[in-house]
Amino acid sequence: MPKMKTNRAAAKRFKITGKGRVRRSKCGGNHGMQEKSRKRLRRLRNNDMVHHTMADRLALLLPNG
């Protein structure tokens, strides 16, 4: 049986934490910064967690995470 390959697109977007939860970055923080408030940009810097229902699906894409 061959090894299961990691989905590279998912590997660039998600990281597995020490406790096994899936971490993601928030959207909207790449360009157009002048129109966004400082408060909004501060919030976009912080990472967010993926919902546990979606995390089960991501576990298939990140087998070695």
N, C-alpha and C positions, 0 to 999 in steps of 0.2 A: 504494500500500500504506500503510495507516495505521500510525502509530507504536504500538509495544507499550506498554501501560500497566503501571505499577508496581503490584504488589499492596500496598495500603496497610497491611494487617494485618502482612505480612511486613516492610515497611519500618520499622514501629515496633518490631519485635522483633529485627531483625538489622542489622548494619553490616558493610560490606566493608572490610577492612584495606588498607593500602598495598600489600601483597604479593598481594592478591586472595583472602585467606582470609576466612571468614565468622565473625564474632564474635557471641556470644549471652550473655545474662545467665543466671545459675543460678536454678533454681526454688526456691520456698519462703522467699523473703525479704520477703514483703509484710505478713504479720500473724502474731500469736501469738509475739511475740519473747520473752516472759517464759519460755516453756517451753524455748527453745533456748539452748544454751550460748554463751558469748562466743566460744569458738573456732569454733563452727559458724557464727555470724553473721559472723565475720571472713572465713571461707572463702566465704560466700555473696556478699560484696561484690565479689569478684574475678570478672572475666568469664571465659568459657570459649570454646573454639573448637568449631565445628560439625565433625563428622566429614566427611572429604573426599567420601564417597559421597553424603551428604545435601547437601553444598555444591553439587554439580552440579544438583540439583533446585531449590535456592534461586536459582541463577543465572537460572532462567527467570522467577521471581517478581520478581527485582530486576534488570531489564535494564540500568539506568543506574548500577548500583552500581559 
